[in-house]
Amino acid sequence: MSLVIERATAGWINRTEYPFKSHFIGVDGGNMHFVDEGSGDPIVFVHGTPTWSYEWRHAIRDLRSDYRCVAMDAIGFGLSDKPENWSYSPVCHARNLKVLIDERGLENVTLVLHGMGGPIGLEYALNNMPNVRRIVMINSWAWNLKGDPAAERIWKIAAGPLGMMIFFNINAAKKLMKTMFGDKSKFTEAVSAAYATPFDEKEARHGLHKQFRQILESGPVFDEIWSRREELKGLPMQFIWGMADPAFGEKALNRFWREFPLAEVARLAGCGHFVTEERPVETIKTLRTFLSESSRNSYLA
């Protein structure tokens, strides 16, 4: 059994924004930070890149009155350990997610997945289907990105000497995030600091660098996930989508919706990749409606 511990966390966190008790669990790669708030049906939030559980703070503060909200910081991100010699592949992250879900005794979980958290959460779901009740996807993907111009451009930079310089000599987190916002005014100094500070030290940037490399290096993993998409069609599913996302916008949403035409879809016009930062109120309202209605109704009715 992995060790679950509680310990002091960074003093720079705004506890008005993020008023949650921190927990740590021993997983492959080190100690993984997570929050576990509220009670009721469990919702498991899986963040994207380069974020951490802070991106779910608005949703957790609202939903914990009616649901049990669990959100991890994947190894390499947020308050979790950031080892140099670890794979950072979606499969490894998914295994750590399973450890967390199993050891917290979470059953019939709703997965809320964003960005790179999409493949990670779907990898878990496909191998633990009896324990998954619903899936919510937010500006993500589940297929091999080889041949996608935007993905290949990011990978080539990350994999080359320029990428090494950018990731290890510059704290690139806030620059990367800002380019993905539809409404740049929502990328405030406080938001920027919350996501950049975990990477202040050069030694903390290995996961960020390797995660971007995984965009194309994990192509076979994504192929496997997409080849099994039929297995997911019996689950209630929702897509919440920032339509101004320069990486996973309308094209990505349509690819999902062609495969899952019964899914609920919320399109947020003018919103970029980080919908929980740009449009938190709409996101929470949409999520609450889906959780309530999918509890009452059969997905196939």
KEKE-3310 file (N, C-alpha, C; in steps of 0.2 Angstrom, whole numbers, plus 5000, padded with zeros to 4 digits):
npx = (5004:5003:5010:5000:5001:5001:5007:5016:5013:5017:5020:5016:5004:4988:4976:4963:4959:4962:4957:4960:4963:4979:4985:4996:5002:5011:5017:5022:5036:5036:5031:5014:5004:4987:4970:4955:4939:4924:4908:4899:4893:4908:4919:4932:4945:4956:4970:4977:4991:5001:4996:4989:4981:4975:4968:4956:4950:4939:4928:4929:4927:4913:4906:4909:4900:4890:4896:4909:4925:4939:4956:4971:4988:4997:5012:5027:5021:5013:5011:5017:5030:5044:5053:5068:5071:5060:5046:5034:5024:5007:5002:5009:5005:4992:4992:4996:4985:4975:4980:4978:4964:4960:4965:4959:4947:4937:4922:4912:4915:4915:4924:4932:4940:4954:4963:4979:4975:4965:4968:4975:4965:4956:4963:4964:4950:4946:4953:4947:4933:4921:4921:4919:4907:4903:4909:4918:4924:4936:4942:4952:4960:4961:4968:4981:4993:5002:5006:4998:4999:5001:5003:5015:5024:5025:5031:5043:5050:5051:5058:5070:5086:5083:5071:5076:5083:5073:5064:5072:5080:5072:5057:5044:5031:5020:5021:5017:5004:4998:4997:4987:4975:4959:4953:4963:4963:4959:4970:4977:4990:4990:4984:4994:5005:5001:5002:5015:5024:5026:5036:5048:5061:5074:5077:5064:5058:5058:5048:5038:5045:5047:5033:5028:5035:5030:5018:5019:5027:5020:5012:5008:5001:4990:4985:4980:4971:4961:4957:4949:4938:4924:4921:4918:4905:4894:4893:4887:4891:4900:4905:4914:4918:4930:4929:4939:4951:4967:4974:4966:4952:4937:4939:4944:4934:4923:4928:4927:4913:4907:4910:4903:4889:4878:4882:4882:4885:4893:4897:4909:4910:4923:4931:4946:4959:4959:4947:4941:4947:4944:4930:4923:4911:4901:4906:4905:4891:4886:4892:4886:4873:4873:4878:4867:4856:4861:4861:4847:4842:4842:4856:4854:4841)
npy = (4994:5011:5025:5037:5054:5069:5086:5101:5114:5125:5142:5152:5150:5156:5156:5160:5158:5145:5135:5123:5107:5100:5084:5070:5057:5042:5037:5030:5038:5047:5058:5062:5076:5080:5085:5082:5085:5088:5078:5064:5058:5054:5065:5065:5075:5079:5087:5097:5103:5117:5115:5113:5106:5118:5123:5118:5125:5134:5126:5115:5122:5126:5114:5105:5105:5096:5085:5073:5079:5076:5080:5078:5083:5079:5069:5079:5091:5106:5104:5092:5079:5082:5073:5070:5059:5051:5044:5051:5048:5046:5034:5030:5041:5038:5026:5030:5038:5028:5022:5032:5033:5021:5019:5029:5024:5027:5025:5022:5034:5050:5057:5071:5079:5088:5095:5087:5079:5072:5061:5054:5052:5044:5033:5027:5025:5016:5005:5002:5001:4997:5005:5018:5031:5043:5054:5069:5080:5092:5103:5094:5079:5063:5055:5050:5063:5065:5072:5083:5100:5110:5102:5096:5106:5111:5100:5098:5110:5107:5095:5098:5108:5121:5120:5114:5125:5135:5129:5126:5137:5147:5151:5144:5142:5152:5160:5150:5147:5159:5161:5153:5158:5164:5176:5187:5196:5189:5182:5185:5193:5186:5174:5170:5169:5159:5147:5148:5148:5135:5130:5138:5135:5128:5114:5110:5108:5098:5089:5097:5099:5086:5082:5089:5084:5072:5073:5070:5058:5049:5044:5030:5026:5035:5030:5018:5021:5028:5018:5010:5017:5014:5007:5016:5021:5019:5027:5041:5057:5072:5087:5101:5116:5127:5138:5146:5140:5138:5126:5115:5117:5120:5110:5098:5096:5093:5081:5073:5073:5068:5054:5052:5056:5057:5064:5077:5094:5109:5124:5137:5152:5162:5159:5152:5139:5136:5135:5135:5145:5156:5156:5152:5152:5149:5136:5129:5129:5123:5110:5106:5105:5094:5084:5083:5080:5068:5059:5057:5053:5040:5037:5032:5033)
npz = (5000:4996:5004:5013:5017:5026:5024:5027:5015:5001:5005:4997:4991:4988:4999:5000:4987:4985:4996:5002:5010:5010:5004:5002:4992:4991:4975:4959:4955:4965:4978:4977:4976:4982:4983:4993:4995:5002:5002:4995:4979:4970:4961:4950:4946:4933:4928:4915:4905:4907:4920:4937:4951:4955:4945:4946:4956:4957:4954:4963:4975:4974:4971:4981:4991:4988:4982:4982:4979:4971:4967:4959:4958:4945:4944:4943:4942:4949:4967:4968:4968:4957:4948:4939:4931:4925:4916:4912:4904:4897:4901:4913:4921:4922:4929:4941:4944:4946:4958:4967:4966:4970:4983:4990:4990:4981:4972:4957:4949:4943:4929:4926:4914:4907:4894:4893:4903:4897:4889:4899:4909:4901:4898:4910:4912:4902:4906:4918:4918:4925:4936:4932:4930:4923:4910:4908:4896:4893:4881:4875:4869:4861:4852:4840:4838:4828:4813:4814:4812:4822:4834:4830:4828:4841:4847:4840:4844:4858:4858:4853:4854:4856:4863:4875:4880:4881:4891:4902:4905:4905:4914:4907:4908:4911:4899:4889:4893:4892:4878:4875:4879:4876:4880:4884:4895:4906:4910:4923:4934:4946:4942:4933:4942:4950:4942:4937:4947:4953:4945:4947:4950:4941:4942:4944:4932:4923:4922:4915:4903:4898:4897:4887:4876:4876:4869:4855:4856:4863:4854:4850:4862:4862:4850:4854:4864:4856:4847:4855:4857:4856:4867:4876:4874:4881:4892:4900:4894:4893:4884:4887:4880:4875:4862:4855:4857:4852:4849:4852:4847:4838:4828:4835:4844:4836:4830:4841:4844:4833:4835:4847:4847:4856:4867:4879:4874:4877:4870:4871:4866:4860:4870:4876:4878:4892:4900:4913:4919:4911:4910:4923:4930:4920:4917:4928:4931:4919:4921:4933:4929:4920:4929:4937:4928:4922:4932:4934:4922:4910:4899:4887:4884)
capx = (5000:5006:5009:4997:5004:4999:5013:5015:5013:5020:5017:5014:4997:4983:4972:4957:4957:4963:4957:4959:4968:4984:4987:5001:5002:5017:5016:5028:5038:5037:5025:5009:4999:4980:4965:4949:4935:4916:4906:4894:4896:4915:4921:4939:4947:4963:4972:4981:4998:5006:4993:4989:4974:4973:4964:4949:4948:4932:4923:4929:4923:4906:4903:4910:4894:4885:4899:4916:4929:4946:4960:4978:4993:5001:5019:5030:5017:5010:5015:5019:5037:5046:5059:5071:5072:5053:5044:5029:5019:5000:5001:5012:5001:4985:4993:4996:4978:4972:4982:4974:4956:4959:4967:4954:4940:4932:4918:4908:4918:4914:4930:4932:4947:4956:4970:4983:4972:4960:4971:4977:4959:4953:4967:4961:4943:4946:4955:4943:4926:4916:4922:4918:4900:4902:4916:4917:4930:4936:4947:4957:4960:4962:4971:4988:4993:5007:5003:4994:5004:5002:5007:5022:5028:5027:5035:5050:5053:5052:5063:5077:5090:5079:5066:5080:5085:5067:5061:5077:5083:5066:5050:5040:5024:5016:5021:5014:4997:4994:4995:4981:4969:4955:4952:4970:4963:4958:4976:4980:4996:4988:4984:5001:5010:4999:5004:5022:5028:5029:5042:5053:5067:5076:5076:5057:5055:5059:5041:5035:5048:5045:5026:5027:5038:5025:5013:5020:5031:5015:5007:5005:4997:4984:4982:4977:4965:4956:4955:4945:4933:4918:4920:4916:4899:4888:4894:4885:4897:4899:4910:4914:4923:4932:4930:4944:4957:4971:4976:4960:4946:4931:4940:4944:4927:4919:4930:4924:4906:4905:4910:4899:4883:4873:4885:4880:4890:4893:4902:4910:4912:4928:4935:4952:4960:4958:4940:4940:4950:4941:4923:4922:4904:4897:4908:4902:4884:4885:4894:4881:4867:4875:4878:4860:4852:4863:4859:4840:4840:4847:4860:4852:4834)
capy = (5000:5017:5029:5043:5058:5076:5089:5108:5116:5131:5148:5157:5149:5161:5151:5162:5155:5138:5134:5116:5104:5096:5077:5067:5049:5039:5034:5029:5045:5051:5060:5065:5080:5080:5087:5078:5089:5087:5071:5062:5055:5056:5068:5065:5080:5078:5093:5097:5105:5116:5117:5108:5106:5124:5125:5116:5128:5137:5120:5112:5126:5126:5107:5101:5105:5091:5080:5073:5082:5074:5082:5077:5086:5074:5070:5084:5097:5108:5103:5085:5079:5083:5069:5071:5052:5048:5044:5056:5046:5045:5027:5031:5045:5034:5021:5034:5040:5022:5021:5037:5032:5014:5020:5034:5021:5030:5021:5025:5040:5055:5060:5078:5079:5094:5094:5081:5075:5068:5054:5051:5049:5039:5027:5024:5023:5010:4999:5002:5003:4996:5010:5025:5033:5048:5057:5076:5082:5100:5105:5089:5075:5056:5052:5052:5070:5065:5075:5089:5105:5113:5098:5094:5112:5111:5094:5100:5115:5104:5090:5101:5112:5127:5118:5114:5132:5138:5125:5126:5144:5152:5148:5145:5140:5157:5161:5145:5148:5165:5161:5148:5161:5168:5183:5188:5200:5184:5179:5190:5192:5181:5167:5168:5167:5152:5142:5148:5147:5128:5129:5143:5132:5124:5107:5108:5109:5092:5086:5101:5098:5079:5081:5092:5079:5066:5075:5065:5052:5044:5042:5023:5026:5038:5026:5012:5024:5030:5012:5007:5022:5011:5005:5022:5024:5017:5031:5048:5060:5079:5091:5108:5118:5134:5137:5150:5137:5138:5120:5110:5120:5117:5104:5093:5095:5089:5074:5069:5073:5063:5048:5052:5060:5058:5068:5084:5099:5116:5128:5143:5156:5167:5156:5148:5132:5136:5137:5135:5152:5161:5156:5147:5152:5145:5129:5125:5129:5117:5104:5104:5103:5088:5079:5082:5076:5061:5055:5056:5050:5035:5039:5029:5035)
capz = (5000:4996:5010:5012:5022:5025:5026:5025:5008:4999:5008:4991:4988:4990:5002:4999:4981:4985:5003:5003:5014:5006:5005:4998:4992:4987:4969:4955:4953:4971:4982:4973:4980:4980:4988:4994:4998:5002:5002:4990:4973:4969:4955:4950:4941:4930:4925:4909:4905:4913:4926:4943:4954:4956:4939:4948:4963:4957:4953:4969:4980:4973:4970:4987:4995:4985:4979:4984:4974:4972:4961:4960:4954:4942:4946:4939:4942:4955:4973:4968:4966:4950:4946:4932:4928:4925:4909:4911:4899:4900:4905:4920:4925:4923:4934:4948:4945:4949:4965:4971:4966:4974:4990:4993:4990:4976:4967:4952:4948:4937:4928:4923:4911:4903:4890:4893:4907:4893:4887:4905:4912:4897:4899:4917:4911:4897:4910:4924:4916:4930:4941:4929:4930:4918:4908:4905:4893:4892:4877:4875:4863:4862:4846:4839:4835:4822:4807:4816:4812:4829:4839:4828:4830:4848:4849:4837:4848:4864:4858:4851:4858:4858:4868:4881:4882:4884:4897:4908:4906:4906:4916:4901:4910:4909:4892:4886:4895:4889:4871:4874:4882:4871:4883:4888:4901:4912:4912:4928:4937:4951:4939:4930:4947:4953:4937:4935:4953:4954:4940:4948:4951:4935:4943:4944:4925:4919:4920:4910:4897:4895:4896:4880:4872:4876:4864:4849:4858:4865:4848:4850:4867:4859:4845:4857:4867:4851:4844:4860:4859:4856:4874:4881:4871:4885:4897:4899:4892:4891:4881:4888:4875:4873:4854:4853:4858:4846:4849:4852:4846:4835:4825:4840:4847:4831:4830:4847:4843:4828:4838:4853:4846:4861:4872:4880:4872:4878:4867:4875:4861:4862:4876:4874:4881:4899:4901:4920:4921:4908:4911:4928:4932:4915:4917:4934:4929:4914:4924:4938:4926:4917:4934:4940:4923:4920:4938:4934:4916:4906:4894:4880:4884)
cpx = (5004:5005:5005:4999:5001:5006:5012:5016:5016:5016:5014:5007:4992:4977:4965:4954:4957:4963:4956:4965:4973:4985:4992:5001:5008:5015:5022:5030:5039:5031:5020:5004:4992:4976:4959:4944:4928:4915:4900:4897:4903:4916:4929:4941:4955:4965:4976:4988:4998:5003:4993:4982:4971:4968:4957:4946:4941:4927:4923:4925:4916:4903:4904:4904:4889:4889:4906:4921:4936:4950:4967:4982:4998:5009:5023:5027:5014:5014:5017:5027:5038:5053:5061:5070:5065:5050:5039:5024:5012:4999:5003:5007:4994:4986:4993:4989:4974:4974:4978:4967:4955:4960:4962:4947:4935:4928:4913:4909:4916:4921:4929:4939:4948:4963:4973:4980:4967:4963:4973:4970:4956:4957:4965:4954:4943:4948:4952:4936:4921:4916:4920:4910:4899:4909:4914:4924:4930:4943:4953:4957:4961:4965:4978:4988:4999:5003:4999:5000:5006:5005:5014:5026:5030:5032:5042:5053:5055:5057:5070:5080:5087:5074:5070:5081:5078:5064:5066:5080:5078:5060:5045:5032:5019:5015:5017:5006:4994:4993:4989:4974:4965:4954:4958:4969:4961:4965:4980:4987:4995:4988:4990:5005:5008:5002:5012:5026:5030:5035:5048:5060:5068:5075:5069:5054:5056:5052:5038:5038:5046:5038:5025:5030:5033:5019:5013:5023:5026:5010:5004:5000:4990:4981:4978:4970:4959:4953:4950:4939:4926:4916:4917:4908:4893:4888:4891:4892:4895:4905:4909:4919:4924:4934:4935:4951:4961:4974:4971:4954:4941:4933:4941:4938:4923:4921:4927:4917:4903:4905:4905:4893:4878:4876:4882:4886:4888:4899:4903:4913:4917:4932:4941:4953:4958:4952:4938:4943:4946:4933:4921:4915:4900:4899:4905:4894:4882:4887:4889:4875:4868:4875:4871:4856:4854:4862:4852:4838:4845:4850:4857:4844:4832)
cpy = (5006:5021:5036:5048:5065:5080:5097:5109:5123:5137:5153:5156:5153:5156:5154:5159:5148:5136:5127:5113:5100:5089:5075:5060:5047:5035:5033:5036:5049:5052:5064:5069:5079:5083:5083:5082:5087:5079:5070:5058:5058:5059:5068:5070:5079:5084:5092:5100:5112:5117:5112:5109:5113:5126:5123:5120:5130:5131:5116:5116:5126:5119:5103:5101:5099:5085:5079:5074:5080:5076:5081:5082:5080:5075:5075:5091:5099:5107:5096:5085:5079:5080:5071:5064:5048:5048:5050:5054:5046:5039:5027:5035:5042:5029:5025:5037:5034:5021:5026:5035:5025:5016:5025:5031:5024:5025:5025:5032:5044:5058:5066:5079:5085:5093:5087:5076:5070:5061:5050:5048:5044:5033:5024:5021:5017:5004:4998:5004:5002:5002:5017:5026:5038:5051:5064:5078:5089:5101:5100:5085:5068:5052:5054:5058:5070:5067:5081:5094:5108:5109:5096:5100:5112:5106:5096:5105:5111:5099:5092:5105:5119:5126:5117:5121:5135:5135:5126:5132:5149:5148:5149:5144:5146:5160:5156:5146:5154:5165:5157:5152:5165:5175:5184:5192:5195:5181:5185:5189:5186:5174:5165:5166:5160:5146:5142:5146:5140:5126:5134:5140:5128:5117:5105:5107:5103:5089:5090:5100:5091:5079:5084:5087:5073:5067:5070:5059:5047:5042:5035:5022:5029:5034:5020:5015:5025:5023:5009:5012:5019:5009:5010:5024:5023:5022:5038:5052:5068:5082:5098:5111:5125:5134:5142:5147:5136:5131:5114:5113:5116:5110:5097:5091:5091:5082:5070:5068:5068:5056:5047:5057:5061:5062:5075:5089:5106:5120:5135:5148:5161:5165:5151:5141:5131:5139:5138:5142:5157:5162:5151:5147:5148:5138:5126:5124:5123:5110:5101:5102:5096:5082:5077:5078:5069:5057:5053:5051:5044:5038:5037:5030:5039)
cpz = (5000:5002:5008:5018:5021:5028:5024:5018:5007:5002:5003:4989:4992:4993:5002:4992:4981:4993:5005:5007:5009:5008:5000:4998:4988:4981:4965:4953:4959:4975:4978:4977:4977:4985:4987:4998:4997:5003:4997:4985:4971:4962:4955:4944:4939:4926:4919:4910:4903:4919:4932:4946:4955:4951:4941:4954:4963:4958:4960:4975:4980:4974:4977:4992:4994:4983:4982:4979:4975:4966:4963:4956:4951:4944:4941:4939:4949:4962:4973:4967:4959:4948:4939:4928:4928:4918:4908:4906:4902:4903:4912:4924:4927:4929:4941:4949:4948:4956:4969:4972:4971:4981:4994:4993:4986:4972:4963:4951:4942:4936:4924:4921:4906:4900:4890:4898:4904:4892:4894:4908:4908:4897:4905:4915:4907:4901:4916:4923:4921:4935:4939:4928:4924:4916:4906:4902:4891:4888:4877:4868:4865:4857:4845:4835:4829:4816:4808:4816:4819:4834:4837:4829:4837:4850:4846:4842:4855:4864:4856:4856:4860:4863:4875:4884:4885:4890:4903:4909:4907:4909:4911:4902:4908:4902:4888:4887:4891:4882:4870:4877:4876:4873:4887:4895:4907:4914:4917:4930:4942:4948:4936:4936:4950:4948:4936:4941:4954:4950:4941:4948:4944:4936:4943:4937:4921:4917:4914:4903:4894:4894:4889:4875:4871:4871:4858:4851:4861:4860:4849:4856:4865:4854:4848:4861:4861:4847:4848:4861:4860:4863:4878:4879:4876:4891:4896:4899:4891:4889:4883:4884:4874:4865:4851:4855:4852:4844:4848:4852:4843:4831:4829:4843:4842:4830:4835:4846:4838:4830:4844:4852:4851:4867:4872:4877:4874:4875:4870:4869:4864:4868:4873:4878:4888:4902:4909:4923:4918:4909:4916:4930:4927:4915:4923:4933:4925:4917:4929:4935:4923:4923:4937:4935:4922:4926:4937:4928:4913:4900:4887:4879:4878)
residu = (MET:SER:LEU:VAL:ILE:GLU:ARG:ALA:THR:ALA:GLY:TRP:ILE:ASN:ARG:THR:GLU:TYR:PRO:PHE:LYS:SER:HIS:PHE:ILE:GLY:VAL:ASP:GLY:GLY:ASN:MET:HIS:PHE:VAL:ASP:GLU:GLY:SER:GLY:ASP:PRO:ILE:VAL:PHE:VAL:HIS:GLY:THR:PRO:THR:TRP:SER:TYR:GLU:TRP:ARG:HIS:ALA:ILE:ARG:ASP:LEU:ARG:SER:ASP:TYR:ARG:CYS:VAL:ALA:MET:ASP:ALA:ILE:GLY:PHE:GLY:LEU:SER:ASP:LYS:PRO:GLU:ASN:TRP:SER:TYR:SER:PRO:VAL:CYS:HIS:ALA:ARG:ASN:LEU:LYS:VAL:LEU:ILE:ASP:GLU:ARG:GLY:LEU:GLU:ASN:VAL:THR:LEU:VAL:LEU:HIS:GLY:MET:GLY:GLY:PRO:ILE:GLY:LEU:GLU:TYR:ALA:LEU:ASN:ASN:MET:PRO:ASN:VAL:ARG:ARG:ILE:VAL:MET:ILE:ASN:SER:TRP:ALA:TRP:ASN:LEU:LYS:GLY:ASP:PRO:ALA:ALA:GLU:ARG:ILE:TRP:LYS:ILE:ALA:ALA:GLY:PRO:LEU:GLY:MET:MET:ILE:PHE:PHE:ASN:ILE:ASN:ALA:ALA:LYS:LYS:LEU:MET:LYS:THR:MET:PHE:GLY:ASP:LYS:SER:LYS:PHE:THR:GLU:ALA:VAL:SER:ALA:ALA:TYR:ALA:THR:PRO:PHE:ASP:GLU:LYS:GLU:ALA:ARG:HIS:GLY:LEU:HIS:LYS:GLN:PHE:ARG:GLN:ILE:LEU:GLU:SER:GLY:PRO:VAL:PHE:ASP:GLU:ILE:TRP:SER:ARG:ARG:GLU:GLU:LEU:LYS:GLY:LEU:PRO:MET:GLN:PHE:ILE:TRP:GLY:MET:ALA:ASP:PRO:ALA:PHE:GLY:GLU:LYS:ALA:LEU:ASN:ARG:PHE:TRP:ARG:GLU:PHE:PRO:LEU:ALA:GLU:VAL:ALA:ARG:LEU:ALA:GLY:CYS:GLY:HIS:PHE:VAL:THR:GLU:GLU:ARG:PRO:VAL:GLU:THR:ILE:LYS:THR:LEU:ARG:THR:PHE:LEU:SER:GLU:SER:SER:ARG:ASN:SER:TYR:LEU:ALA)
# end
